Amino acid sequence: MGKSDSVRLYRLKRMLNELSQKKGRGTELISLYIPQGKPIHEVIATLREEYGTASNIKSDSTRNHVLDALTKTMQRLKLYTKTPENGLVIFCGALPTNGLGSEVVKIFEIEPPKPLNIFLYRCDDHFHTEILKDMLKEEKVIGIIAIDSSEAGIGVLEGNKVEVVDHITSGVGGKHRAGGQSARRYERLREMELNDYFNRVAEHAKSLLIDTYNVVGLIVAGPGPTKDDFLKNGYLDYRLQKNVLAVLDISYAGREGVREALEKAQDILQEYRLMEEKKLVRRLFEEINSSKGLALYGIQDVINALKSGVADIVLVNDNINRVRVEVVCKRCNAREERIVSMDKAIQVKQEMISSACSKCSSIDYDVYEQDLIEYMDELAMNTGARVEVISSSTEDGKMLESLGQIAAILRYRLN
């Protein structure tokens, strides 16, 4: 099982927030964005030219820091045979570790969550994280079908961008008003034409909304009863049918209908973004309030459940701000770990390494620190569980917060 999307996003957001706060002494922090498909050797050649330019910087300190950062970046790029599928972003520069004069050149590599289409090199007093942050604003893809008896439009919504990806005309005649046998025959022919039209729309929807865009939700809209007939008679692929978020009455079908449906669906789409989290938190509280005993909460209990393989889904607030600190005795390999708030991590590490080992009395330790959510995600990978990061700004996030910001749904009841 791969890492959960919410954990990947949490990790990337946390890294970008940290990088955006870092400042250089001068214009000596490098931001490098490499688009998908760009040959690595071309990028290295560009950096060699920048190296020659940077050699003319007057300030000794700034010049040396920029040259060191460029050298480190080129060395790292040589480890790649080709640019990763979505491109590559590298941040590199001299960052202070303990005040002025303590700068150390550090490098950070990020594979973007979506394909990167621009090349950018900047040397500034801060890292340029804006492009990656903009990528994180995009949402999962929602499909829109705007249909009546004469035409249908199929659109996709990704982030704030809507695109009409197909337009289908029906070829169905208008309703016949004459009476008698000819009217009944005409109506049967019209029903056959409608059936053929609905099947064509359904085939196009499957090809585009499942095979191409893999939408996670669908809005069906249109004037009159045609949209309802299309839905209730089972033309849509079952994967789309079960993900219908709303059925809307609008004035138009086709291309204009897609855009009108988007305007009318804003409240629904906002609610959808929270829907997955809402389902998880509600399920958690249902388990807590049932007699099955398939839920627990509290940091240490959840960690123990992950280690033992009992946990199935772990829910954790995005603002938990805790780290795992571990010290390992270099002499006897004895280990001690603590979960502490981020602002107490330095103090706790000092306390732990100042105490003698309980087994051999040594005070020589290796010290490790890891974000709590990332630590739990590693534990979850070992047992096929998953970690879901829940927004702390929603009502459901505040419900989770009332349990201590972390809880787990279990596979089976603990003894």
Summary of the structure (lengths in Angstrom):
residues: 415
radius of gyration: 28.5
end to end distance: 27.1
largest distance: 103.3
contacts: 1294
relative contact order: 0.10
helix: 43%
strand: 26%
